[in-house]
Amino acid sequence: MGRTIYNCPFCDQRYLANNKEEQPHAKKILYSHMENKHHTQLGGLSPAQVYFNYKYNKTCGRCIMCGSKTKWNEATERYERLCSEKCKKAYREEFKKRMKAAGKENQMNDPEHQKKMLANRKISGEYLWSDKKTKTPYTGSYEREFLEFLDYTLEMNPTDVLGPAPQIFYYNYEGKKHFYIPDFYITSLNLLVEIKDGKSNPNMHHKIQDVDKKKEALKDKVMENQKTYNYIKVMDKDYSDFLNYLIELKYKE
């Protein structure tokens, strides 16, 4: 159980991982083998990209909006799902139309109005990535530090990260319809990310405990039941589960 075999695309060399913990090491050895023994056959691509193309029978990525070719993302070892800022905007607009089609009772129940309110808070802002040109909105210090982590630690492509997520999810609480917007959407991973505090130092105010905690549980249930997107919650700046999730996505067969 859990054994994985990584086959070289160019020869009969195979590398075995007996469990999930061994998968990163086995795949790293495969990439090293490909670089050393088949460098000319890589065609200028990274071993990770060549292996991905071999494994999934691909030659490139395709934009989910227009079908154009998308860039390879070395950090996530996936092709990006959107090709340009134009398609990013179109993707967001698509979700806005779906939200309007569902109807809205008043301004406070309007997700777009809520996004504007969050953006205007003192702790909100725009994170300038290390490329010195891309900016991603954030709604708090925890969200800003997560973007810094993606930028400087994982060296993730900034065009791969949308914040806040364009997706909107609905749930019912005490007979009323409420909405939930995740903090970020990483397009190449089809991954929604929620950033939360309070795990190690929870707010004990009765409203937080009696109302918000119940709403949080309902949101969690909605995300568990939906099957369209990958989803993870990052608590108290602890990125270990997020990193483990990335490793699992990278190395699973």
Secondary structure by P-SEA (a helix, b strand, c coil): ccbbbbbbccccbbbbbccccaaaaaaaaaaaaaaaccccccccccaaaaaaaaaacccbbbbcccccbbbbbcccccccccccaaaaaaaaaaaaaaaaaaccccccccaaaaaaaaaacccbbbbbcccccbbbbbccaaaaaaaaaaccccccccccccccccbbbbbbcccbbbbbbcccccccccbbbbbbcccccccccccccccaaaaaaaaaaaaaacccbbbbbbccccaaaaaaaaaaaaccc
